[in-house]
């Protein structure tokens, strides 16, 4: 049986579109709001956005929900900045 | 090298919902999850184990400059809790770390070192302040969270 996901997301989203989707997620945990406004591929979650390390797992869980993907521990290891996260999201979307 | 990590329990309660589906599985090994689920103070055990991992990770990342978010690879072992102190080990990338923790009503603080001798020599200053920029006498490692600032010296 084929089930259509209500949250189905096109797999050909651009970097900018993915950053735009990622921004409200990290905004929930970012303590540096100025750095959040300037978010780009090189933005580091801990060093720039000052996200508490215990909240990094919330970012990962939120990303899983938003994009309807599963992020394994090996992928999660790299999710310390925007570009690495986008690369992981893209590869997981492509594998769906 | 030494490491330390402090968790302000009131701040943690505000910022983190550790009961969220998938949360504990992404942070803790099966054994650690068992320790948490079988403890009467589950929240305390969550943050005790977390500070153990963080304090060991700070030594490792300081030495190698390698960064990763791999909490399950930091494995807490040999945890012994007596009154308001706890001792244990953390293993990470084949390296063993020694930890000692203080469990207070309002915070949990853990120090880590690469040998028991080094651990025993650590001096701790815990200051109740929101000013996280305060530094006294060049601490070897600093941790701040919520209302607490922890400075440790080897």
gemmi code that builds the backbone of each chain (N, CA, C; Angstrom):
import gemmi

chains = {
    "A": [
        ("UNK", (0.842, -1.194, 0.000), (0.000, 0.000, 0.000), (0.877, 1.245, 0.000)),
        ("UNK", (0.528, 2.201, -0.799), (1.301, 3.430, -0.868), (0.640, 4.492, 0.009)),
        ("UNK", (1.392, 5.025, 0.917), (0.850, 6.036, 1.825), (1.518, 7.371, 1.522)),
        ("UNK", (0.714, 8.345, 1.249), (1.251, 9.684, 0.990), (1.488, 10.400, 2.310)),
        ("UNK", (2.716, 10.872, 2.488), (3.000, 11.609, 3.723), (2.471, 13.032, 3.612)),
        ("UNK", (1.823, 13.459, 4.668), (1.305, 14.836, 4.685), (2.449, 15.829, 4.720)),
        ("UNK", (3.589, 15.371, 5.252), (4.727, 16.282, 5.377), (5.748, 16.055, 4.263)),
        ("UNK", (5.286, 15.481, 3.144), (6.264, 15.151, 2.110), (6.958, 16.414, 1.615)),
        ("UNK", (8.263, 16.299, 1.477), (9.086, 17.460, 1.141), (9.843, 17.147, -0.141)),
        ("UNK", (9.823, 18.056, -1.103), (10.555, 17.781, -2.344), (12.039, 17.590, -2.068)),
        ("UNK", (12.665, 16.681, -2.796), (14.061, 16.360, -2.522), (15.021, 17.312, -3.222)),
        ("UNK", (14.487, 18.198, -4.055), (15.389, 19.069, -4.819), (15.408, 20.491, -4.281)),
        ("UNK", (15.359, 20.602, -2.957), (15.395, 21.936, -2.362), (16.805, 22.517, -2.452)),
        ("UNK", (16.892, 23.815, -2.654), (18.197, 24.467, -2.735), (18.758, 24.669, -1.325)),
        ("UNK", (20.064, 24.984, -1.293), (20.719, 25.280, -0.022), (19.978, 26.377, 0.739)),
        ("UNK", (19.586, 27.422, 0.009), (18.901, 28.559, 0.644), (17.569, 28.126, 1.241)),
        ("UNK", (16.852, 27.288, 0.501), (15.555, 26.820, 1.000), (15.739, 25.962, 2.250)),
        ("UNK", (16.793, 25.146, 2.223), (17.045, 24.292, 3.400), (17.458, 25.137, 4.602)),
        ("UNK", (18.284, 26.154, 4.372), (18.672, 27.041, 5.480), (17.435, 27.747, 6.032)),
        ("UNK", (16.536, 28.164, 5.136), (15.313, 28.842, 5.569), (14.442, 27.924, 6.419)),
        ("UNK", (14.479, 26.625, 6.131), (13.706, 25.673, 6.933), (14.410, 25.351, 8.257)),
        ("UNK", (15.752, 25.425, 8.219), (16.542, 25.099, 9.403), (16.511, 26.252, 10.420)),
        ("UNK", (16.432, 27.461, 9.918), (16.544, 28.643, 10.787), (15.517, 28.666, 11.925)),
        ("UNK", (14.215, 28.474, 11.647), (13.255, 28.495, 12.771), (13.485, 27.376, 13.780)),
        ("UNK", (14.084, 26.274, 13.338), (14.379, 25.174, 14.270), (15.480, 25.601, 15.237)),
        ("UNK", (16.602, 26.092, 14.689), (17.708, 26.469, 15.573), (17.362, 27.722, 16.384)),
        ("UNK", (16.422, 28.538, 15.865), (16.022, 29.763, 16.575), (15.454, 29.440, 17.957)),
        ("UNK", (14.849, 28.271, 18.095), (14.284, 27.868, 19.390), (15.345, 27.710, 20.468)),
        ("UNK", (16.598, 27.467, 20.056), (17.651, 27.140, 21.026), (18.824, 28.121, 20.990)),
        ("UNK", (18.904, 28.944, 19.927), (20.034, 29.869, 19.782), (19.965, 30.951, 20.846)),
        ("UNK", (21.079, 31.142, 21.555), (21.116, 32.198, 22.564), (21.664, 33.495, 21.989)),
        ("UNK", (22.388, 33.405, 20.862), (22.909, 34.607, 20.216), (22.004, 34.965, 19.037)),
        ("UNK", (21.079, 35.894, 19.281), (20.079, 36.210, 18.258), (20.680, 36.987, 17.088)),
        ("UNK", (21.773, 37.729, 17.348), (22.434, 38.445, 16.253), (23.050, 37.466, 15.265)),
        ("UNK", (23.715, 36.455, 15.807), (24.321, 35.435, 14.949), (23.233, 34.686, 14.182)),
        ("UNK", (22.082, 34.539, 14.814), (20.965, 33.839, 14.165), (20.500, 34.608, 12.931)),
        ("UNK", (20.453, 35.934, 13.036), (20.009, 36.751, 11.896), (20.974, 36.632, 10.723)),
        ("UNK", (22.261, 36.395, 11.036), (23.276, 36.314, 9.974), (23.557, 34.865, 9.571)),
        ("UNK", (22.622, 33.975, 9.863), (22.869, 32.540, 9.649), (23.244, 32.243, 8.189)),
        ("UNK", (24.256, 31.403, 8.026), (24.711, 31.006, 6.694), (25.329, 29.625, 6.782)),
        ("UNK", (25.849, 29.110, 5.682), (26.397, 27.741, 5.681), (27.471, 27.522, 6.749)),
        ("UNK", (28.273, 28.559, 7.033), (29.391, 28.377, 7.968), (29.009, 28.569, 9.432)),
        ("UNK", (27.760, 28.915, 9.707), (27.356, 29.189, 11.088), (27.481, 27.934, 11.954)),
        ("UNK", (28.215, 28.079, 13.059), (28.438, 26.969, 13.993), (27.376, 27.034, 15.095)),
        ("UNK", (26.752, 25.878, 15.361), (25.648, 25.865, 16.325), (26.091, 26.281, 17.729)),
        ("UNK", (27.265, 25.797, 18.148), (27.714, 26.071, 19.515), (28.506, 27.373, 19.581)),
        ("UNK", (29.533, 27.508, 18.697), (30.411, 28.677, 18.774), (29.699, 29.968, 18.374)),
        ("UNK", (28.863, 29.914, 17.336), (28.213, 31.144, 16.856), (26.835, 31.349, 17.496)),
        ("UNK", (25.985, 30.356, 17.392), (24.608, 30.530, 17.885), (24.499, 30.341, 19.388)),
        ("UNK", (25.589, 29.792, 20.003), (25.617, 29.574, 21.466), (24.486, 28.638, 21.912)),
        ("UNK", (24.234, 27.646, 21.088), (23.241, 26.643, 21.480), (23.869, 25.760, 22.556)),
        ("UNK", (23.143, 25.540, 23.637), (23.604, 24.661, 24.709), (23.767, 23.244, 24.151)),
        ("UNK", (24.864, 22.575, 24.527), (25.114, 21.258, 23.921), (23.992, 20.263, 24.205)),
        ("UNK", (23.317, 20.413, 25.356), (22.206, 19.493, 25.650), (21.010, 19.761, 24.739)),
        ("UNK", (20.984, 20.933, 24.100), (19.893, 21.251, 23.165), (20.211, 20.836, 21.728)),
        ("UNK", (21.482, 20.437, 21.462), (21.817, 19.980, 20.111), (20.948, 18.793, 19.722)),
        ("UNK", (20.658, 17.958, 20.705), (19.835, 16.782, 20.422), (18.402, 17.205, 20.063)),
        ("UNK", (17.938, 18.332, 20.622), (16.616, 18.849, 20.242), (16.617, 19.316, 18.794)),
        ("UNK", (17.725, 19.953, 18.376), (17.842, 20.365, 16.979), (17.730, 19.133, 16.076)),
        ("UNK", (18.463, 18.068, 16.439), (18.454, 16.851, 15.638), (17.041, 16.245, 15.589)),
        ("UNK", (16.375, 16.188, 16.741), (15.021, 15.613, 16.791), (14.032, 16.469, 15.999)),
        ("UNK", (14.173, 17.801, 16.102), (13.293, 18.703, 15.341), (13.511, 18.541, 13.835)),
        ("UNK", (14.778, 18.396, 13.429), (15.094, 18.202, 12.010), (14.476, 16.890, 11.520)),
        ("UNK", (14.568, 15.852, 12.335), (13.953, 14.566, 11.966), (12.458, 14.732, 11.708)),
        ("UNK", (11.805, 15.479, 12.614), (10.349, 15.667, 12.479), (10.015, 16.534, 11.271)),
        ("UNK", (10.740, 17.631, 11.120), (10.438, 18.583, 10.050), (10.603, 17.953, 8.662)),
        ("UNK", (11.668, 17.158, 8.497), (11.958, 16.604, 7.177), (11.533, 15.147, 7.040)),
        ("UNK", (10.951, 14.605, 8.098), (10.500, 13.217, 8.103), (11.627, 12.258, 7.705)),
        ("UNK", (12.772, 12.425, 8.371), (13.933, 11.565, 8.118), (14.426, 11.006, 9.453)),
        ("UNK", (15.286, 9.988, 9.380), (15.909, 9.455, 10.585), (17.398, 9.773, 10.508)),
        ("UNK", (17.912, 10.409, 11.551), (19.337, 10.744, 11.582), (20.047, 9.776, 12.516)),
        ("UNK", (20.882, 8.926, 11.935), (21.609, 7.939, 12.735), (22.716, 8.639, 13.520)),
        ("UNK", (23.269, 7.935, 14.501), (24.277, 8.541, 15.371), (25.505, 9.009, 14.601)),
        ("UNK", (25.884, 8.235, 13.577), (27.082, 8.601, 12.814), (26.881, 9.939, 12.087)),
        ("UNK", (25.679, 10.155, 11.570), (25.395, 11.433, 10.914), (25.308, 12.547, 11.938)),
        ("UNK", (24.681, 12.235, 13.078), (24.500, 13.245, 14.126), (25.841, 13.815, 14.595)),
        ("UNK", (26.883, 12.966, 14.596), (28.215, 13.405, 15.050), (28.680, 14.672, 14.348)),
        ("UNK", (28.275, 14.814, 13.076), (28.773, 15.943, 12.278), (27.872, 17.168, 12.353)),
        ("UNK", (26.726, 17.055, 13.007), (25.742, 18.144, 12.957), (26.073, 19.306, 13.903)),
        ("UNK", (27.251, 19.901, 13.678), (27.691, 21.003, 14.534), (27.575, 22.351, 13.842)),
        ("UNK", (27.304, 22.337, 12.541), (27.118, 23.617, 11.844), (26.067, 23.465, 10.752)),
        ("UNK", (25.720, 24.584, 10.129), (24.613, 24.619, 9.177), (24.905, 23.754, 7.945)),
        ("UNK", (26.096, 23.931, 7.334), (26.370, 23.206, 6.094), (26.381, 21.688, 6.308)),
        ("UNK", (27.009, 21.264, 7.407), (27.051, 19.821, 7.681), (25.635, 19.284, 7.853)),
        ("UNK", (24.784, 20.053, 8.519), (23.407, 19.613, 8.735), (22.660, 19.519, 7.414)),
        ("UNK", (22.877, 20.500, 6.546), (22.195, 20.502, 5.255), (22.645, 19.331, 4.398)),
        ("UNK", (23.955, 19.035, 4.427), (24.464, 17.884, 3.679), (23.786, 16.598, 4.149)),
        ("UNK", (23.625, 16.489, 5.471), (23.001, 15.278, 6.025), (21.520, 15.219, 5.647)),
        ("UNK", (20.817, 16.348, 5.771), (19.394, 16.379, 5.410), (19.229, 15.988, 3.937)),
        ("UNK", (20.074, 16.561, 3.070), (19.977, 16.266, 1.635), (20.200, 14.783, 1.354)),
        ("UNK", (21.217, 14.202, 2.010), (21.507, 12.803, 1.731), (20.391, 11.896, 2.257)),
        ("UNK", (19.796, 12.273, 3.403), (18.699, 11.459, 3.948), (17.441, 11.607, 3.103)),
        ("UNK", (17.193, 12.811, 2.575), (16.023, 13.013, 1.712), (16.189, 12.234, 0.407)),
        ("UNK", (17.430, 12.242, -0.102), (17.692, 11.548, -1.366), (17.529, 10.044, -1.211)),
        ("UNK", (17.802, 9.548, 0.003), (17.741, 8.090, 0.244), (16.322, 7.612, 0.516)),
        ("UNK", (15.387, 8.557, 0.627), (14.009, 8.165, 0.964), (13.336, 7.419, -0.176)),
    ],
    "B": [
        ("UNK", (45.601, 17.353, 31.434), (44.445, 18.211, 31.197), (43.260, 17.788, 32.045)),
        ("UNK", (42.455, 18.786, 32.415), (41.259, 18.472, 33.201), (40.023, 19.069, 32.524)),
        ("UNK", (38.867, 18.548, 32.906), (37.622, 19.058, 32.347), (36.592, 19.217, 33.451)),
        ("UNK", (35.573, 19.993, 33.176), (34.475, 20.083, 34.145), (33.198, 20.531, 33.453)),
        ("UNK", (32.084, 20.223, 34.087), (30.798, 20.646, 33.528), (29.786, 20.825, 34.653)),
        ("UNK", (29.039, 21.918, 34.564), (28.020, 22.178, 35.577), (26.644, 22.293, 34.912)),
        ("UNK", (25.633, 21.740, 35.574), (24.257, 21.888, 35.114), (23.444, 22.523, 36.240)),
        ("UNK", (22.858, 23.676, 35.935), (21.914, 24.327, 36.844), (20.577, 23.602, 36.653)),
        ("UNK", (20.129, 22.910, 37.692), (18.972, 22.031, 37.530), (17.689, 22.785, 37.166)),
        ("UNK", (17.549, 24.009, 37.683), (16.352, 24.794, 37.339), (16.396, 25.219, 35.872)),
        ("UNK", (17.608, 25.610, 35.410), (17.776, 26.011, 34.014), (17.534, 24.818, 33.081)),
        ("UNK", (18.058, 23.664, 33.481), (17.888, 22.458, 32.660), (16.416, 22.088, 32.536)),
        ("UNK", (15.689, 22.260, 33.653), (14.269, 21.914, 33.619), (13.523, 22.833, 32.646)),
        ("UNK", (13.982, 24.097, 32.592), (13.358, 25.074, 31.711), (13.715, 24.804, 30.238)),
        ("UNK", (14.982, 24.439, 29.990), (15.488, 24.379, 28.618), (15.373, 23.012, 27.946)),
        ("UNK", (15.327, 21.950, 28.754), (15.409, 20.619, 28.153), (14.282, 19.715, 28.620)),
        ("UNK", (13.594, 19.119, 27.662), (12.585, 18.124, 27.991), (13.164, 16.740, 27.704)),
        ("UNK", (13.818, 16.174, 28.740), (14.510, 14.897, 28.520), (13.518, 13.743, 28.352)),
        ("UNK", (12.232, 14.012, 28.626), (11.225, 12.958, 28.435), (10.721, 12.913, 26.988)),
        ("UNK", (11.195, 13.840, 26.183), (10.805, 13.884, 24.777), (11.179, 12.572, 24.071)),
        ("UNK", (10.276, 12.099, 23.199), (10.521, 10.831, 22.493), (11.834, 10.905, 21.727)),
        ("UNK", (12.686, 9.915, 21.909), (13.942, 9.827, 21.178), (15.105, 10.542, 21.853)),
        ("UNK", (14.820, 11.374, 22.831), (15.856, 12.205, 23.464), (16.924, 11.353, 24.153)),
        ("UNK", (16.494, 10.502, 25.078), (17.463, 9.707, 25.850), (18.228, 8.742, 24.947)),
        ("UNK", (17.530, 8.191, 23.939), (18.177, 7.233, 23.037), (19.320, 7.873, 22.257)),
        ("UNK", (19.201, 9.154, 21.956), (20.260, 9.817, 21.187), (21.437, 10.245, 22.066)),
        ("UNK", (21.226, 10.322, 23.375), (22.286, 10.805, 24.266), (22.971, 9.701, 25.065)),
        ("UNK", (22.242, 8.607, 25.340), (22.757, 7.657, 26.318), (22.821, 6.226, 25.783)),
        ("UNK", (23.816, 5.481, 26.265), (23.944, 4.075, 25.915), (22.800, 3.294, 26.571)),
        ("UNK", (22.625, 2.062, 26.155), (21.564, 1.223, 26.734), (21.742, 1.085, 28.238)),
        ("UNK", (22.988, 0.895, 28.670), (23.257, 0.752, 30.105), (22.898, 2.035, 30.851)),
        ("UNK", (23.259, 3.173, 30.266), (22.940, 4.455, 30.909), (21.434, 4.681, 30.972)),
        ("UNK", (20.740, 4.299, 29.902), (19.275, 4.446, 29.911), (18.663, 3.590, 31.009)),
        ("UNK", (19.274, 2.423, 31.243), (18.785, 1.558, 32.318), (18.999, 2.218, 33.682)),
        ("UNK", (20.191, 2.819, 33.873), (20.465, 3.540, 35.131), (19.431, 4.639, 35.364)),
        ("UNK", (19.090, 5.337, 34.291), (18.127, 6.445, 34.408), (16.745, 5.901, 34.762)),
        ("UNK", (16.307, 4.875, 34.027), (14.933, 4.397, 34.227), (14.754, 3.720, 35.579)),
        ("UNK", (15.858, 3.214, 36.162), (15.715, 2.517, 37.438), (16.028, 3.408, 38.641)),
        ("UNK", (16.337, 4.681, 38.387), (16.660, 5.589, 39.497), (15.398, 6.308, 39.971)),
        ("UNK", (15.313, 6.528, 41.281), (14.126, 7.246, 41.761), (14.220, 8.741, 41.431)),
        ("UNK", (15.438, 9.220, 41.254), (15.602, 10.620, 40.840), (16.081, 10.621, 39.390)),
        ("UNK", (15.153, 10.347, 38.486), (15.543, 10.152, 37.085), (16.213, 11.392, 36.497)),
        ("UNK", (15.648, 12.542, 36.798), (16.188, 13.766, 36.230), (17.631, 13.989, 36.689)),
        ("UNK", (17.874, 13.704, 37.960), (19.208, 13.831, 38.527), (20.187, 12.922, 37.794)),
        ("UNK", (19.770, 11.690, 37.538), (20.646, 10.739, 36.854), (20.941, 11.199, 35.429)),
        ("UNK", (19.928, 11.764, 34.750), (20.141, 12.283, 33.398), (21.281, 13.302, 33.399)),
        ("UNK", (21.196, 14.268, 34.317), (22.183, 15.355, 34.286), (23.518, 14.944, 34.913)),
        ("UNK", (23.501, 14.000, 35.822), (24.758, 13.462, 36.341), (25.548, 12.800, 35.210)),
        ("UNK", (24.891, 11.916, 34.467), (25.564, 11.230, 33.358), (25.993, 12.235, 32.283)),
        ("UNK", (25.142, 13.215, 32.047), (25.454, 14.221, 31.023), (26.708, 15.021, 31.393)),
        ("UNK", (26.817, 15.453, 32.673), (28.003, 16.219, 33.076), (29.259, 15.346, 33.025)),
        ("UNK", (29.117, 14.042, 33.296), (30.270, 13.140, 33.171), (30.762, 13.124, 31.722)),
        ("UNK", (29.829, 12.964, 30.799), (30.197, 12.929, 29.382), (30.826, 14.251, 28.938)),
        ("UNK", (30.183, 15.347, 29.300), (30.662, 16.662, 28.870), (32.055, 16.961, 29.412)),
        ("UNK", (32.293, 16.631, 30.693), (33.583, 16.968, 31.282), (34.700, 16.147, 30.628)),
        ("UNK", (34.409, 14.894, 30.279), (35.415, 14.068, 29.586), (35.612, 14.560, 28.153)),
        ("UNK", (34.522, 14.928, 27.511), (34.617, 15.417, 26.126), (35.467, 16.683, 26.036)),
        ("UNK", (35.356, 17.544, 27.071), (36.130, 18.783, 27.054), (37.631, 18.501, 27.074)),
        ("UNK", (38.054, 17.464, 27.800), (39.478, 17.093, 27.786), (39.854, 16.615, 26.390)),
        ("UNK", (39.045, 15.726, 25.852), (39.347, 15.132, 24.555), (39.393, 16.175, 23.444)),
        ("UNK", (38.400, 17.059, 23.392), (38.356, 18.036, 22.296), (39.447, 19.097, 22.475)),
        ("UNK", (39.842, 19.342, 23.737), (40.933, 20.276, 23.982), (42.254, 19.718, 23.508)),
        ("UNK", (42.428, 18.408, 23.634), (43.683, 17.773, 23.238), (43.779, 17.607, 21.726)),
        ("UNK", (42.688, 17.184, 21.106), (42.771, 16.815, 19.690), (42.219, 17.888, 18.764)),
        ("UNK", (41.480, 18.868, 19.330), (40.809, 19.899, 18.535), (39.739, 19.297, 17.619)),
        ("UNK", (39.518, 18.010, 17.722), (38.477, 17.375, 16.915), (37.138, 17.563, 17.603)),
        ("UNK", (36.146, 17.984, 16.841), (34.831, 18.187, 17.427), (33.831, 17.245, 16.784)),
        ("UNK", (32.987, 16.679, 17.605), (31.873, 15.895, 17.090), (30.787, 15.850, 18.160)),
        ("UNK", (29.562, 15.603, 17.733), (28.461, 15.469, 18.685), (28.101, 13.993, 18.725)),
        ("UNK", (28.823, 13.272, 19.596), (28.672, 11.820, 19.645), (28.478, 11.355, 21.081)),
        ("UNK", (27.397, 11.817, 21.725), (27.226, 11.527, 23.157), (27.182, 10.039, 23.495)),
        ("UNK", (26.690, 9.217, 22.586), (26.589, 7.785, 22.897), (27.975, 7.114, 22.871)),
        ("UNK", (28.933, 7.742, 22.151), (30.297, 7.202, 22.138), (31.029, 7.470, 23.461)),
        ("UNK", (30.539, 8.442, 24.218), (31.086, 8.711, 25.554), (30.313, 7.828, 26.516)),
        ("UNK", (30.982, 6.782, 27.007), (30.258, 5.780, 27.782), (30.618, 5.871, 29.266)),
        ("UNK", (29.599, 6.078, 30.106), (29.825, 6.182, 31.552), (29.828, 4.789, 32.177)),
        ("UNK", (30.851, 4.533, 33.012), (30.953, 3.229, 33.667), (31.326, 3.387, 35.133)),
        ("UNK", (31.173, 2.281, 35.856), (31.641, 2.203, 37.255), (31.119, 3.331, 38.134)),
        ("UNK", (29.898, 3.730, 37.899), (29.330, 4.846, 38.658), (28.994, 4.401, 40.079)),
        ("UNK", (29.551, 5.133, 41.046), (29.232, 4.870, 42.454), (28.733, 6.176, 43.057)),
        ("UNK", (27.532, 6.125, 43.641), (26.971, 7.337, 44.256), (26.932, 7.137, 45.755)),
        ("UNK", (27.487, 8.098, 46.490), (27.472, 8.030, 47.940), (27.117, 9.401, 48.466)),
        ("UNK", (26.009, 9.500, 49.193), (25.492, 10.804, 49.639), (25.368, 11.746, 48.440)),
        ("UNK", (26.055, 12.892, 48.536), (25.906, 13.828, 47.416), (27.129, 13.855, 46.505)),
        ("UNK", (27.941, 12.792, 46.564), (29.050, 12.733, 45.617), (28.969, 11.446, 44.797)),
        ("UNK", (29.565, 11.495, 43.621), (29.584, 10.322, 42.757), (30.952, 10.221, 42.106)),
        ("UNK", (31.424, 9.002, 41.909), (32.656, 8.805, 41.149), (32.357, 7.841, 40.009)),
        ("UNK", (33.165, 7.931, 38.961), (32.940, 7.035, 37.834), (34.022, 7.172, 36.796)),
        ("UNK", (33.810, 6.468, 35.695), (34.709, 6.545, 34.541), (33.896, 6.871, 33.298)),
        ("UNK", (34.579, 7.497, 32.351), (33.991, 7.670, 31.021), (35.015, 7.137, 30.033)),
        ("UNK", (34.570, 6.337, 29.079), (35.478, 5.945, 28.001), (35.024, 6.617, 26.717)),
        ("UNK", (36.024, 7.057, 25.947), (35.728, 7.765, 24.699), (36.916, 7.575, 23.778)),
        ("UNK", (36.670, 7.038, 22.598), (37.741, 6.760, 21.633), (38.920, 6.027, 22.288)),
        ("UNK", (38.616, 4.973, 23.017), (39.623, 4.119, 23.657), (40.409, 4.797, 24.772)),
        ("UNK", (39.982, 5.960, 25.191), (40.659, 6.639, 26.295), (39.768, 6.580, 27.534)),
        ("UNK", (40.404, 6.327, 28.681), (39.664, 6.262, 29.941), (39.793, 7.590, 30.688)),
        ("UNK", (38.668, 8.078, 31.197), (38.662, 9.310, 31.990), (38.083, 9.010, 33.370)),
        ("UNK", (38.594, 9.703, 34.374), (38.126, 9.529, 35.753), (37.275, 10.740, 36.123)),
        ("UNK", (36.139, 10.497, 36.764), (35.268, 11.630, 37.107), (34.863, 11.602, 38.573)),
        ("UNK", (34.609, 12.803, 39.092), (34.011, 12.934, 40.418), (32.957, 14.032, 40.352)),
        ("UNK", (31.790, 13.741, 40.918), (30.670, 14.667, 40.788), (30.138, 15.074, 42.148)),
        ("UNK", (29.596, 16.289, 42.182), (28.895, 16.773, 43.363), (27.438, 16.986, 42.979)),
        ("UNK", (26.548, 16.406, 43.766), (25.119, 16.516, 43.465), (24.473, 17.373, 44.551)),
        ("UNK", (24.073, 18.571, 44.179), (23.402, 19.465, 45.119), (21.945, 19.610, 44.702)),
        ("UNK", (21.165, 20.256, 45.557), (19.739, 20.415, 45.243), (19.523, 21.256, 43.994)),
        ("UNK", (20.436, 22.226, 43.777), (20.213, 23.162, 42.674), (21.154, 22.965, 41.488)),
        ("UNK", (22.212, 22.182, 41.663), (23.118, 21.946, 40.537), (23.839, 20.606, 40.650)),
        ("UNK", (24.372, 20.158, 39.522), (25.256, 18.991, 39.499), (26.540, 19.412, 38.808)),
        ("UNK", (27.667, 19.101, 39.434), (28.957, 19.500, 38.874), (29.881, 18.286, 38.811)),
        ("UNK", (30.549, 18.106, 37.673), (31.469, 16.984, 37.525), (32.828, 17.476, 37.049)),
        ("UNK", (33.888, 16.908, 37.651), (35.243, 17.161, 37.166), (35.774, 15.872, 36.545)),
        ("UNK", (36.673, 16.024, 35.570), (37.243, 14.858, 34.900), (38.742, 15.039, 34.709)),
        ("UNK", (39.464, 13.913, 34.747), (40.899, 13.936, 34.496), (41.301, 12.605, 33.868)),
        ("UNK", (42.550, 12.547, 33.386), (42.982, 11.329, 32.718), (43.631, 10.332, 33.678)),
        ("UNK", (43.812, 10.734, 34.931), (44.292, 9.785, 35.939), (43.639, 10.124, 37.273)),
        ("UNK", (43.591, 9.146, 38.169), (43.006, 9.368, 39.491), (43.820, 10.413, 40.260)),
        ("UNK", (45.173, 10.378, 40.084), (46.041, 11.316, 40.794), (45.725, 12.756, 40.381)),
        ("UNK", (45.582, 12.930, 39.063), (45.283, 14.262, 38.530), (43.909, 14.731, 39.035)),
        ("UNK", (42.967, 13.799, 39.089), (41.605, 14.127, 39.549), (41.626, 14.603, 40.996)),
        ("UNK", (42.419, 13.896, 41.827), (42.461, 14.212, 43.256), (43.049, 15.595, 43.535)),
        ("UNK", (43.846, 16.129, 42.583), (44.501, 17.423, 42.804), (43.655, 18.618, 42.361)),
        ("UNK", (42.516, 18.337, 41.740), (41.708, 19.438, 41.186), (41.072, 20.261, 42.297)),
        ("UNK", (41.191, 21.585, 42.143), (40.508, 22.505, 43.057), (39.326, 23.131, 42.318)),
        ("UNK", (38.229, 23.285, 43.056), (36.980, 23.718, 42.422), (36.467, 25.002, 43.063)),
        ("UNK", (36.072, 25.953, 42.212), (35.386, 27.166, 42.667), (34.028, 27.207, 41.982)),
        ("UNK", (32.946, 27.154, 42.769), (31.627, 27.291, 42.155), (31.004, 28.589, 42.657)),
        ("UNK", (30.659, 29.445, 41.725), (30.173, 30.783, 42.063), (28.743, 30.924, 41.552)),
        ("UNK", (27.875, 31.444, 42.443), (26.501, 31.678, 42.008), (26.442, 33.061, 41.379)),
        ("UNK", (26.373, 33.107, 40.066), (26.357, 34.378, 39.342), (25.808, 34.159, 37.944)),
        ("UNK", (25.227, 35.203, 37.398), (24.795, 35.129, 35.995), (25.888, 35.676, 35.074)),
        ("UNK", (26.925, 36.296, 35.684), (28.031, 36.832, 34.898), (29.010, 35.706, 34.579)),
        ("UNK", (28.915, 35.207, 33.352), (29.728, 34.052, 32.990), (31.131, 34.427, 32.524)),
        ("UNK", (31.443, 35.726, 32.582), (32.764, 36.169, 32.114), (33.795, 36.230, 33.250)),
        ("UNK", (33.334, 36.083, 34.496), (34.255, 36.190, 35.634), (35.336, 35.099, 35.554)),
        ("UNK", (36.604, 35.488, 35.752), (37.692, 34.509, 35.819), (38.584, 34.889, 36.998)),
        ("UNK", (38.976, 33.886, 37.791), (39.858, 34.154, 38.919), (41.065, 33.224, 38.813)),
        ("UNK", (42.285, 33.792, 38.848), (43.522, 32.995, 38.876), (43.654, 31.967, 37.752)),
        ("UNK", (43.326, 32.349, 36.521), (43.564, 31.455, 35.378), (43.085, 30.014, 35.552)),
        ("UNK", (41.814, 29.785, 35.593), (41.319, 28.417, 35.717), (41.706, 27.569, 34.496)),
        ("UNK", (41.890, 26.269, 34.707), (42.241, 25.379, 33.603), (41.026, 25.013, 32.758)),
        ("UNK", (39.856, 25.070, 33.388), (38.653, 24.752, 32.629), (37.482, 25.501, 33.266)),
        ("UNK", (36.593, 25.980, 32.419), (35.465, 26.789, 32.882), (34.169, 26.181, 32.373)),
        ("UNK", (33.147, 26.197, 33.220), (31.824, 25.764, 32.765), (30.792, 26.710, 33.355)),
        ("UNK", (29.817, 27.090, 32.551), (28.762, 27.926, 33.123), (27.407, 27.469, 32.612)),
        ("UNK", (26.412, 27.604, 33.456), (25.055, 27.233, 33.082), (24.101, 27.922, 34.046)),
        ("UNK", (23.123, 28.624, 33.507), (22.125, 29.273, 34.338), (22.741, 30.209, 35.355)),
        ("UNK", (22.505, 29.931, 36.624), (22.989, 30.798, 37.699), (24.369, 30.413, 38.212)),
        ("UNK", (25.026, 29.471, 37.570), (26.289, 28.957, 38.105), (27.461, 29.085, 37.162)),
        ("UNK", (28.611, 29.385, 37.775), (29.877, 29.424, 37.064), (30.835, 28.514, 37.835)),
        ("UNK", (31.445, 27.568, 37.142), (32.384, 26.653, 37.793), (33.776, 26.854, 37.196)),
        ("UNK", (34.758, 27.109, 38.073), (36.149, 27.272, 37.657), (36.947, 26.147, 38.299)),
        ("UNK", (37.756, 25.432, 37.523), (38.547, 24.364, 38.126), (40.029, 24.549, 37.796)),
        ("UNK", (40.850, 24.103, 38.740), (42.304, 24.311, 38.697), (43.025, 22.994, 38.927)),
        ("UNK", (44.081, 22.741, 38.126), (44.818, 21.487, 38.319), (46.005, 21.713, 39.240)),
    ],
}
model = gemmi.Model(1)
for chain_id, residues in chains.items():
    chain = gemmi.Chain(chain_id)
    for i, (resn, *xyz) in enumerate(residues, 1):
        res = gemmi.Residue()
        res.name, res.seqid = resn, gemmi.SeqId(i, " ")
        for name, pos in zip(("N", "CA", "C"), xyz):
            atom = gemmi.Atom()
            atom.name, atom.element = name, gemmi.Element(name[0])
            atom.pos, atom.b_iso = gemmi.Position(*pos), 0.0
            res.add_atom(atom)
        chain.add_residue(res)
    model.add_chain(chain)
structure = gemmi.Structure()
structure.add_model(model)
structure.setup_entities()
